[in-house]
Every structure is written in structure tokens, then in C-alpha cells.
């Protein structure tokens, strides 16, 4: 089955996202102090901060490996699921960064832009890989588009809406462009 140019681009970008996650995860595991210092400042020196940085590294390493494995098997729906998990992790990281924002060094504040960019990219790539027309090029123009479709990522803490990211873009017409079920933890729900 021949992939459209947009689908090939989405797969290439998803591979790059997986490699990036593995690189960041490895850096967080191997050098937690050096990796966390630009983000957390002097707080990165504590043993607890290094433990959390290593945990985050393991999470990112697994997210990247799962994504690359799904892509290597041409399982785009599973790859989209891994991207959605990465976006949910990004929402949690962005929420934690926002909560600590006033006490963060400049690097930590700039890191928030990187986190937000990564979670939006993961959400959009997941939507593209889930697309029913992603599997094949059905027309020269790529099929009908909904010009003002919305990719939406929300975070609730203890049932109260806290953060919401909206991205306007064209996506194929379909009922859902995100996670079919919310990712839930006690007091925290994230969905795309």
C-alpha cells in the first residue's frame, strides 16, 4: 500500500519524535544533574530531584522505544497511541512546570516552550497517523479536508479544568482526532 506524501512526512516526523525521546530519556538517566539543572536550577542538586529526573528519563526512553517499535512494524495506529501517551506526559510536565514557574530559572521557563511544542507536535502527529486516509493516497489532493478542525489537549486536576491547548489545523473528517479514552490517574485526567 502506497502512503501519501503527508503520511510519509508524518511517519518521518514521528520517527524523529521517537529518537528525540530516547535521546532525552538517556540523558536524564545517565546525567540527571546536568539534564535537570537548566530546567530546575539549583533544585536539581538534591537526591530527590535526581531520582525524579531519572524516572522521567525511563518514561521518555520507553515512550520513544514503543513509538519506534510500532513504526518499524508499520503499525501506525499503535504509533499514534504512543504519541498520545507522550502528549499526556507533556501535559503533566507542562503542568508541573507551570506550577513551579515563579521559582524557575530562565532555562526552566524556556523549557516550558519546548515541552508545549513537543506535546502539540505529538498530538498532531497522532491525529495524522490515526487518519483513515493515512493508509493510502486516495486522490491527488489527498481527499476532503475539514479546514478548521481543532486539535485540543486538556488537563484537569481534581476535577477542575486547569490547562487547555488548542491548535487549529486541517485534518481529515472523522469523529475523533485524539485519545478515545482519557488517561486517568487519581485526581488527574488528560485527554487529547
Residue pairs with C-beta under 8 A, 6 or more apart in sequence:
1 135
1 136
2 136
2 137
3 11
3 134
3 135
3 136
3 137
4 133
4 134
4 136
4 137
4 142
5 137
6 128
6 142
7 128
7 131
7 134
7 135
7 137
10 125
10 128
10 129
10 134
11 71
11 76
11 79
11 129
13 121
13 125
14 67
14 71
14 79
14 83
14 125
14 129
15 68
15 71
17 64
17 67
17 83
17 86
17 118
17 121
17 122
17 125
18 63
18 64
18 65
18 67
18 68
18 71
18 82
19 64
19 68
20 64
20 118
21 60
21 61
21 63
21 64
21 67
21 86
22 60
22 61
22 64
22 65
22 68
23 64
24 35
24 57
24 60
25 56
25 57
25 58
25 59
25 60
25 61
25 62
25 63
25 64
26 57
26 61
27 34
27 35
27 57
28 35
28 36
28 53
28 54
28 56
28 57
28 60
29 54
29 57
29 58
29 61
30 57
32 44
32 49
32 50
32 51
32 53
32 54
32 57
33 44
33 45
33 50
33 53
35 53
35 57
36 44
36 49
36 50
36 53
37 44
37 45
37 107
38 105
38 107
38 108
38 111
39 97
39 104
39 107
39 108
39 111
40 49
40 100
40 104
40 105
40 108
41 103
41 104
41 105
41 107
41 108
43 49
44 50
44 53
56 93
59 89
60 89
63 82
63 85
63 86
63 89
66 82
66 85
67 79
67 82
67 83
67 86
70 76
70 78
70 79
70 81
70 82
71 79
76 129
76 130
76 134
76 135
77 129
77 130
79 129
80 125
80 126
80 127
80 129
80 130
81 126
83 122
83 123
83 125
83 126
83 129
84 122
84 123
84 126
84 178
84 179
84 183
84 192
85 183
86 118
86 119
86 122
87 119
87 120
87 122
87 123
87 126
87 153
87 192
88 179
88 183
88 190
88 191
88 192
89 119
90 115
90 116
90 118
90 119
90 122
91 119
91 153
91 155
91 163
91 165
91 190
92 155
92 188
92 190
93 115
93 119
94 112
94 115
94 116
94 119
94 155
94 163
95 155
95 157
95 162
95 163
97 104
97 108
97 111
97 112
97 115
98 112
98 163
100 108
101 108
101 109
101 112
116 165
119 153
119 165
120 151
120 153
120 165
120 167
123 151
123 153
123 165
123 167
123 178
123 192
124 151
124 167
124 169
126 178
126 192
127 151
127 171
127 177
127 178
128 134
128 171
130 174
130 176
130 177
131 171
131 172
131 174
132 172
132 174
133 142
133 143
133 172
134 172
143 172
144 172
144 173
145 170
145 171
145 172
145 173
146 170
146 171
146 172
146 173
147 170
148 168
148 170
149 168
149 169
149 170
149 171
149 173
149 177
150 166
150 167
150 168
150 169
150 177
151 166
151 167
151 168
151 169
151 171
151 177
151 178
151 192
152 164
152 165
152 166
152 167
152 178
152 192
153 164
153 165
153 166
153 178
153 190
153 191
153 192
154 161
154 163
154 164
154 165
154 190
154 191
155 161
155 162
155 163
155 164
155 188
155 189
155 190
156 162
156 188
156 189
156 190
157 187
157 188
158 187
158 188
159 187
171 177
177 192
178 191
178 192
179 191
179 192
181 191
182 189
182 190
182 191
183 189
183 190
183 191
